[in-house]
Amino acid sequence: MVTTTTPTPQALNTPVRGRRSPLASVGLHVTLIVASVIAVFPVLWVLLTSLKPAKFATTTDFFKETTFENYTNLLNDTPFLTWFGNSLLVAGLTTVVGVFISATTGYAVSRFRFPGKRGLMWTLLVTQMFPVAVLIVPIYNIMASMGLLNQPAGLVITYLTIAVPFCAWMMKGFFDTIPREIDESGYVDGLTPFGTFWRLILPLAKPGIAVTAFYSFITAWGEVAYASAFMVGDENLTLAGGLQKFVNQYGAQWGPMSAASVLIAVPAALVFLFAQRHLVTGMSAGAVKG
């Protein structure tokens, strides 16, 4: 005997899970459009201002007269390239050293048991709770006592104290997702713990390394407070400190400052472009455990 069932009207009217209603879709798209406009508008304004002559700098006449004089004046009449080189040096060192310290720390905490392991991770977390206003004076005094004021090394060390705690936590979470059997296979093949980390684990951690490198670079590239307090003299300034030269008690040079802002954004955009395919994977994997 064959039994047949007829779907009830209630079952037929049950909405499919995950399907949005038309009204919800419209609301979502409107929200995304508004958010995109809010995000893009300041960037577009700065870009268009950098292409206007000085007499139109504070007006909304964006397309009345277009010129590149702000860029030529910036490169020819200011030590912008020196500031750019200083920032690139500081950000590059912060990125390389920060990735190495964060990766080794995260791997050690993820794989090995040692006294004070939990305390170490909590200490790294607690350091992120203090604002710059609280830390800048004691760090300034420490750097002064070490003779590192007005030196790129002083900024690099300072930025590492900002980037490494967060990145070490994230790398630990990422390494937690890599099976321990890979480590054991390395030991069987005669590799040391560092050899296993360097030759087997690190190649699998590219997404996490990309996020760590991106965060370390952005931390150093766009920082203002420490760079302004620790560095003096045009030949030692980074880009963040150099931008302040365009503002004085008599006003602001909006054209050159906008041009400088556009050029400052280019390296950060390039780093994001090269790292973007790893960012989502690395950040989500690093958040699984920790």
C-alpha positions in Angstrom: 0.0 0.0 0.0 1.4 3.3 -1.1 0.8 6.4 1.1 0.9 9.8 -0.4 1.1 13.1 1.5 -0.3 16.4 0.3 1.5 19.6 1.5 -0.6 21.7 3.7 -1.2 25.4 2.9 0.8 26.3 5.9 3.9 24.5 4.5 3.4 26.0 1.1 3.3 29.5 2.6 6.4 29.0 4.7 9.1 31.4 3.4 12.4 29.9 2.3 15.1 30.5 4.9 17.7 33.0 3.9 15.6 34.7 1.2 15.1 38.4 1.8 11.8 40.2 1.1 11.9 42.9 -1.6 11.5 45.6 1.0 14.5 44.3 3.0 16.6 44.2 -0.1 15.7 47.8 -1.0 16.5 48.9 2.5 19.8 47.1 2.5 20.9 48.6 -0.9 19.9 52.1 0.2 21.9 51.7 3.4 24.9 50.5 1.5 24.7 53.3 -1.0 24.5 55.9 1.7 27.4 54.4 3.6 29.5 54.3 0.4 28.8 57.9 -0.3 29.7 58.9 3.2 33.0 56.9 2.9 33.9 58.1 -0.6 32.9 61.8 -0.3 35.9 63.0 1.9 38.4 61.2 -0.3 36.9 62.6 -3.5 36.8 66.1 -1.9 40.5 65.9 -1.0 41.4 64.6 -4.5 39.5 67.4 -6.3 40.9 70.0 -4.0 44.4 68.9 -4.8 43.6 69.6 -8.5 42.4 73.2 -7.9 44.5 76.4 -8.0 45.0 78.2 -4.7 42.3 80.8 -5.4 39.6 78.2 -5.6 40.9 76.0 -2.8 38.1 76.9 -0.4 35.3 77.0 -3.0 33.1 74.3 -4.5 34.2 75.2 -8.0 35.9 71.8 -8.6 36.0 71.7 -12.4 36.3 75.4 -13.2 40.1 75.2 -13.5 42.2 72.0 -13.2 45.9 72.2 -12.4 48.7 70.0 -11.1 50.6 72.9 -9.6 49.9 71.7 -6.1 51.8 68.5 -6.8 54.7 70.2 -8.5 55.0 72.8 -5.7 54.8 70.1 -3.1 57.6 68.0 -4.7 59.8 71.0 -5.7 59.4 73.5 -2.8 59.0 71.2 0.2 61.1 68.2 1.6 58.1 65.9 0.9 60.3 63.2 -0.6 62.5 63.2 2.5 59.4 62.8 4.7 58.2 60.1 2.4 61.5 58.2 2.7 61.5 58.5 6.5 58.0 57.2 6.7 58.8 54.4 4.3 61.8 53.4 6.4 59.9 53.4 9.7 56.8 51.6 8.3 59.0 49.0 6.5 61.0 48.2 9.6 57.9 48.1 11.7 56.3 45.7 9.3 59.2 43.3 8.9 60.1 43.2 12.6 56.5 43.2 13.7 55.6 40.2 11.5 58.6 38.2 12.8 57.9 38.9 16.5 54.2 38.4 16.2 54.5 35.2 14.2 57.2 33.6 16.5 55.3 34.7 19.6 51.9 33.5 18.3 53.5 30.1 17.3 55.2 29.6 20.7 52.1 30.4 22.7 50.0 28.2 20.4 52.3 25.1 20.4 54.2 25.1 23.6 53.4 24.9 27.3 55.4 27.1 29.7 54.9 28.9 33.0 53.2 32.2 32.6 51.7 31.5 29.2 48.3 32.7 30.1 49.7 35.7 32.0 51.8 36.6 28.9 48.7 36.7 26.6 46.7 38.7 29.1 49.5 41.2 29.5 49.6 41.6 25.7 45.8 42.2 25.7 46.0 44.7 28.6 48.5 46.9 26.8 45.9 47.6 24.2 43.6 49.2 26.8 45.7 52.4 27.4 45.1 55.4 25.1 47.9 57.3 23.5 47.4 60.3 25.9 48.4 58.0 28.8 51.4 56.3 27.1 53.0 59.1 25.2 54.7 60.9 28.2 56.3 57.7 29.7 57.4 56.4 26.3 58.8 59.8 25.5 60.9 59.7 28.7 62.1 56.2 28.0 63.1 57.1 24.5 64.9 60.2 25.8 66.8 58.2 28.4 67.9 55.8 25.6 68.9 58.6 23.2 66.3 57.5 20.7 64.4 60.7 20.3 64.6 62.2 16.7 65.7 58.7 15.5 63.8 56.3 13.3 64.6 53.5 15.7 62.7 55.2 18.5 59.5 55.4 16.3 59.9 51.8 15.2 60.2 50.5 18.8 57.2 52.6 19.8 55.0 51.3 16.9 56.0 47.7 17.7 54.6 48.2 21.1 51.3 49.1 19.5 51.2 46.5 16.7 52.8 43.4 18.2 50.3 42.7 21.0 47.3 42.6 18.7 49.1 40.8 15.9 50.5 38.2 18.3 47.0 37.4 19.6 45.7 37.1 16.0 48.6 34.9 14.9 48.1 32.6 17.9 44.5 32.1 16.8 45.6 31.4 13.3 48.2 28.9 14.3 45.6 27.2 16.5 43.7 26.3 13.3 46.7 24.5 11.8 46.8 20.8 12.7 49.5 19.8 15.1 50.1 16.7 13.0 52.1 18.9 10.7 54.5 19.8 13.5 54.8 16.2 14.4 55.6 15.2 10.9 58.4 17.8 10.9 59.8 16.4 14.1 59.8 12.9 12.6 61.8 14.2 9.6 64.4 15.6 12.0 63.5 19.3 12.0 64.0 21.5 15.0 61.0 23.4 16.4 62.2 26.5 14.6 62.8 24.5 11.4 59.3 23.1 11.6 57.9 26.6 12.1 59.9 28.2 9.3 59.6 25.4 6.7 56.2 23.9 7.3 54.0 26.1 9.4 54.9 29.6 8.1 54.0 28.8 4.5 50.6 27.8 5.6 50.1 31.0 7.5 50.3 33.4 4.6 46.8 34.9 5.2 47.6 35.6 8.8 51.0 37.1 7.9 49.3 39.3 5.3 46.9 40.7 7.9 49.8 41.2 10.4 51.9 43.0 7.8 49.0 45.2 6.7 48.1 46.2 10.3 51.8 46.8 11.2 52.3 49.0 8.1 49.2 51.0 8.6 50.0 51.5 12.3 53.3 53.1 11.4 52.3 54.8 8.1 49.4 56.9 9.4 50.4 57.6 13.0 50.5 61.2 14.1 50.9 61.7 17.9 54.2 59.9 18.5 55.7 61.0 15.2 54.9 64.7 16.0 56.3 64.4 19.6 59.4 62.4 18.9 60.7 63.9 15.7 61.8 67.5 15.0 63.6 69.1 12.1 62.5 68.9 8.5 65.1 66.2 7.6 63.7 63.9 10.4 60.0 64.3 10.0 57.7 61.6 8.8 54.7 62.4 6.5 52.4 62.8 9.5 54.6 65.5 11.0 55.2 67.0 7.6 51.5 67.6 7.0 51.5 70.0 10.0 53.9 72.3 8.2 51.0 73.3 5.9 49.0 74.7 8.8 50.0 77.7 10.9 48.4 80.5 12.9 47.6 82.4 9.7 45.7 79.6 7.9 46.2 76.4 6.0 47.6 75.7 2.5 44.8 73.5 1.4 46.1 72.8 -2.1 49.5 71.4 -1.2 48.1 69.7 1.9 45.5 67.9 -0.2 48.1 66.9 -2.7 50.3 65.5 0.1 47.3 63.6 1.5 46.6 62.0 -1.9 50.2 60.9 -2.3 50.3 59.6 1.3 47.3 57.4 0.6 48.9 55.7 -2.5 51.3 53.3 -0.6 48.6 52.3 1.9 46.3 51.6 -1.0 48.9 49.5 -2.8 49.6 47.5 0.4 45.9 46.8 0.7 45.6 45.9 -3.0 48.3 43.2 -2.6 47.1 41.9 0.7 43.3 42.1 0.2 42.8 38.5 -1.0 44.4 37.3 2.3 42.7 39.8 4.6 39.3 38.2 5.1 40.7 34.7 5.4 43.5 35.8 7.8 41.2 37.8 10.1 38.5 35.2 10.3 40.9 32.4 10.9 42.7 34.4 13.6 39.4 35.0 15.4 38.5 31.3 15.7 40.6 30.7 18.8 42.7 32.8 21.0 
